[in-house]
Amino acid sequence: MTQAASQTPISSHLAIGAREHRKGKDLRGYLLLLVLGCLLYLPGLGSYQPIDPTDSFFIEAGREAVETNNYLVPLMNYKPWLDKPILYFWAVAGSIKLLGDSAFAGRIFGALCGIALGIVTFTYSKCFIARREALLASVILISSSLLSVVAHASLTDTPLTLLMTTAALALLHYDRFDSMRSWWVGFSALSLAFLCKGPIAIILVVAVMWIYWLIVLPNKVEILFKIFNMWPTKAIMFMTAVNLPWYLAATIGTNGAFFRDFFITQNFGRMVGTVNHQQPFWFYIPVFFGGFMPWSLMMVAQAYRLPRIWKTRETRTHSHNFIMYCLVWAAFELLLFSAIKTKLPTYILPAAPPLAILAAICASTVMRNQHKPLARTVVILPLVMIATICGAIHWAATHDSYIAVMLQASHQTLIMGGAVAVPAIFLALVRKYSACFWTLAASISILCGGLVPQGYRAMYEHRQKPFDALLKEIAADGGRLATVVREEPSTSYRLHKRVPCIHSREDAVSFIDSLGKDPGSIYILVPREVLDSAHSWFAPEYRLQQRSRAGRWVLYTVAKNQMDQSLPATAR
């Protein structure tokens, strides 16, 4: 009895020491992710002005909300824009109020969501797999080119991915460990995801969980128990309480237009491909390989393990269930968005976290099986990276485009990233695979941290800056502007007023009449593909005189034809 009593304090101290050691390792992991995320996403975030069409739209919508003090529905060109819910617009407006009217303020929320995404992935993944695997997965995720490109623009995809990932991982944690804190975190994140992008978030997270249960649980009664254990009635009531006030207010405030436009036109229309951005089924294959290079090659190389994983799918270990959950998560989202006709590269960003986790597990498998033939093929990864960098440098030297200009301006970044990847070849040859993978992660981080903001700056200089110069010219002259057929968010962003859009001769006459007797200078921005239509809409009473060009846009001034000056526009 005395011996046992004397050992109890010692074992207690050992347990406390082990917990403190784990906390210390966790703290170092969080610090690494925070520093890496800030270095990758924040420098250069405001070094380029808003870029049409999407980046500038979200920034301008936030600015208009602050200017008009209208936070009920999003605004575009000072008119209600009903394609998206309100959460992200509130975040952008709050950033502009806090930091001032700037491109940096319009993008900072998305960048911070990208950093938080890596931290959330690490927080929950280390509960199921080894800490070093979870940390590597988060580093792969933060440094992936797909996430880096999206997080450097003002888009809803990054916060949506953060909220969906938090919900998916927290609810799995609740399912495995019965932690009510994880239940509240999961459904709170899912509620905010619904307020950010609509029902797609709930559909994806719930479908992944159900498919996962169907695969790993042979007993259907156990599946029913799992469903009831999620407290579905309580979850529905909670999510309804979070979302219903705004959705109801937006529907009533727009006389039902929000419900029709958002739920029917946008959500259902995008699924059946009647909105826009229609692409073939295989569209996301190159996005997957390019967005996760070089890890995508390693994941494909280890696809032979899938039959073995499937045969042991009912194994109840945390790590094995987590692998199956991530496989279901990634496969379901990739296949679903491939089947939907409407496609954009950003749509598969919610599949990035499970893909990063699977890539880290593949790397860990290689490290544990150093003498197998597959492990020796790791040397291909840095070789592919270096070959891609050399090809990019050669292509830039032989082509003339804004991408070539961007690559030429990024020679130092390309060379530095390639130089860091060189040691990975030798580390792979001597079977130091852990050091090889971390070296590759460092190389990718250098490339993404340098190339992505430089690429956006080159895109702005080539595509957007000439158009902004036209708007500055109009603003300096105090002229009145209208666009033809297309609306660009940067027009209202630069001029700080509504810019009418002309779609017909009636619109043209109405625009001229609305200016009064002494309108001053009248300007029309016309896309090149509708030049003939624009001339016919204003003739014969008015003539369009070309002022300048910028990309696809032609700037005209509008003048009366002398022979018709005696007649009012309505009479003609």
Phi, psi and omega in degrees: 000316180294322180295317179295319180295325180287336181275339184299312178299326180294312180295324177296317178296322178296318180296317179297319179297320179295318178296318179296323178296317178295320178298322178296318178294319178298317181298319178295323177296314178298319180296319178299314181294321180295313181294315180298315180298317179296320180291327182281322193255332188272317180297132178080003184295329179252017183278356177225141182286167181307138184247128177290149001262328193278312181304312181293329181297310183294323178293315180293323178298319177295319180295318179295325177298317179293317183295316184269351184059033179250108182244015181282307178229156177297150178242142168225124183058038176063025175231149177302135178238114196252021182275344185224150170292186198260343193304310184294326179293323174299318181296316179294317178298319177297320178295320180293321177296322184281319189252352182098169183280101181204162177295324179299314180297325180288340183251347190297324182296316178297321179295317178295326176295324176297318177295314180297329179299317177296321181292318178296318179300317178294318184302314184271328183295324183291350174281345185243327182234175181299151183300319182292327175293317179297319180293317178297321178300317181292322177294316177302317181295309183296324184269002180291144182294328180297308180293322181297317180296316182290321184288344178272002177237160178275096183222155178281347188294323181291309176297326177298316179296319177301312183292319179293321179294317177301315179296313183297316182284320181293320180289327172295319177299318176296319181298323184272326188242359176056044180264115180294333175299317178294326177299311181295319178298315183297311183282336172294316178296320180293324177296316179292327177296322176296324179282347179268318187222354177103200190290345183301326181295313180294319179302313183294311184294314181293319180296318179298316180296317180293316179297320178300314179297318180299328183279316189267345182249109181287334183269116183293333176296322179295327177294317177299319177299319179297319180296313180293328179292341176280000180052061186297323180295316178297320180295316180296318179297319180294312181294326176294319180297326180285319191262327188301319182304314182287315182300321179291317180296320180294321180292315179292319182293340179248015180056039177087354183294324180297315181300315181294311185291316186281305187284322185267302185292309187283303186291306180290320180298320179292325180295320182267000174079030180259002183267288180186185176057041179284132183221161180290169184301322187277009187306323187275355178297306176295330177296319178296310182294316181286323183288341181232022177296136002265003185296331180299325178295320181292322178296319178294321181296333181261014179296340180296342180280350184300316178302321179293320178295321180294319180296329181256027186294338181270006176296136189262015177287151182299316184293318181293317177297324180293320177298315179297319180298316180293324176297314178298315181302307183292314184295317182297314183291320178295316180290320181298311182287337173288325180287327178289134185293323181282122185222139169221149180305328183288343184296330183267011177301324177299343176275353183296314180302310178296326177295320178295320178296316179295324177296318179294322178293321175299317178297319178295323177298319177297319181294328179279341183238063190294334187264001180277153183304324181299320182299326183288343178280357179301333180300339179295327186299306177294329178296319178296318179299312182294320178296321178296318179296315179298319178296322179295319179295316179294318180297319181296327182284343185246005182231161182232093177204172181291333175292319177296320178298318178299315180294322177296322178287346183252020182305316182297318178296316179298314181295319180295316178297320177294321180295322178291330180285338182300312179301334180298330178297311182290324177296323177291322181295326180264012174065031171266071192289325179299312178296325178298314182293319179291328175293318176299317179299321178294319179297315180295321179298318178297316182295312182292319181298330180265315188288322186295307177295326177294323177295318177294322178296319178295320178297318179296314182298322185277318189256319191262323186299317177300323178292318177298327178296322176298317181293322177296323178297318179294317180296319180295329181275350183069026184280168176258135188235144167222152174253163180245125175070311185250145171252136175242127183301333183292340179294310178287334177294319182280322186266345179058038174202166181288136179247111181298153177241127185261127180241355184199174176297322179298319177297321180296313179297318180297320179296313180297316181296327183289346184276346178085190186283329182235075187283345187078208180286133179245127182240146177230127174259122186235128171295146185300330185287349181235029182299316182297318180297318181299316179298318182291329181291331182264340181282154000267356186291326183232157175236148178259125179249121184294134179255311180192174181232153174208101181063236181278354186259143174238129180263126178241152163258149182254128180227149177284144169283133189301322186290346183250008186294336183284346183255138175290156184298323182292325179293321180288000000 
